[in-house]
Every structure is written in structure tokens, then in C-alpha cells.
Amino acid sequence: WSSVGLDELEECMASEYHEVRLAALLSLVEIFKHPRRTGITKEECIGFYLAHTDRINNWDLVDLSCYPLLGEWLLDKDRTVLYDLARNGKTVWEQRIGIVSTMTFIRKGQLTDTFAIADILIGHPHDLIQKAVGWMLREAGKRDKAALVAWLESRCRKMPRTMLRYAIEKFPQEERERFMAR
């Protein structure tokens, strides 16, 4: 990663091979973390990432790259791009980027965007979105269980079961059963 430029990453992102695209994304994450070593700015990394979402087309490509890049970048910036991806993403992968990028915010105790983007995706039909939303809700609940419970109380009836199961996975059995029964 320390000796590649965006031209080489461009070539890798165009590859038909998943593993080559994964290597490019993992390299981009490292370049983003160490911009002085590479001469590539964080802003250039984010521009590159967003320009290639059409090639980020599997759950692992999303999950291993979006929050260390986009989530980190947006910590002190406007987060509208995540809402746009969740609401208007052309693929489930772009929508998944919208929710999974909030992992960085969750780790900093910032839960508002996770709950708001979960509201956007609450009725999504695809299981990979349902699992991602449930996962982020569960992570938010690890930081503030009361906030998660309050959010679930008013929404559990309209959530897909997969999403709800992921969100409450770490709850005590009795509490899980109560939510699932609803």
C-alpha cells in the first residue's frame, strides 16, 4: 500500500476478481490512515472510494472499507452522503455503505445517525441490508442499551424479523422473546 498510487488502485478496482478489489480497498484504507507516507490526501481517498462504489459489490468489500474510510472522514463533517446512499443508493451495496459507515460514529458514542439511517432502511426487503441494520443497532445498543430499547419499542412491529433478531441478539433471552413476540 505504501508504494501504490491511485492509478494502480484504479486498475485493481476494475478487476473482475473480488480478491483484487479487496486488496485495493484495504490498501486504500491504509493510504487514508497514512497520507504523509504516500502523498495521497484523505480527500483524494474519499473521492476515489465514492467514485468506485459500483465496484464495491459484496458485503465484505463494504464492511472492511466503508467505516475506516467514509465513517472516519465524516466524523467532523456533514453526513448527508450517508443518508443519500441509504435512501437513493443504486445498489444494496451503496445502501449498506450508508448504514455500516456509522460504525465509526457508534464507537465514538454518536448514535443519532445510526438510528436515523436505520429508520430509512427499516422496511428494506434485502436480507443483507436487514442484517447490516440489525448489526449496527446491536452495536449502538452496546453503547446505550436504553436508547436502543426506546428505538425498538416504537418500531419492532414494522421491522423485518432478521433485522430485529440481529438488533436484540445480545439481549437476555426473556427480553429477546418479548420483542420477537411483538
C-alpha positions, 0 to 999 in steps of 0.5 A: 500500500505504501508504494501504490498510487491511485492509478494502480488502485484504479486498475485493481478496482476494475478487476473482475476478481473480488480478491483484487478489489479487496486488496485495493480497498484495504490498501486504500484504507491504509493510504487514508490512515497514512497520507504523509507516507504516500502523498495521497490526501484523505480527500483524494481517498474519499473521492476515489472510494465514492467514485468506485462504489459500483465496484464495491459489490459484496458485503465484505468489500463494504464492511472492511472499507466503508467505516475506516474510510467514509465513517472516519472522514465524516466524523467532523463533517456533514453526513448527508452522503450517508443518508443519500446512499441509504435512501437513493443508493443504486445498489444494496451495496451503496445502501449498506455503505450508508448504514455500516459507515456509522460504525465509526460514529457508534464507537465514538458514542454518536448514535443519532445517525445510526438510528436515523439511517436505520429508520430509512432502511427499516422496511428494506426487503434485502436480507443483507441490508436487514442484517447490516441494520440489525448489526449496527443497532446491536452495536449502538445498543452496546453503547446505550442499551436504553436508547436502543430499547426506546428505538425498538419499542416504537418500531419492532412491529414494522421491522423485518424479523432478521433485522430485529433478531440481529438488533436484540441478539445480545439481549437476555433471552426473556427480553429477546422473546418479548420483542420477537413476540411483538 
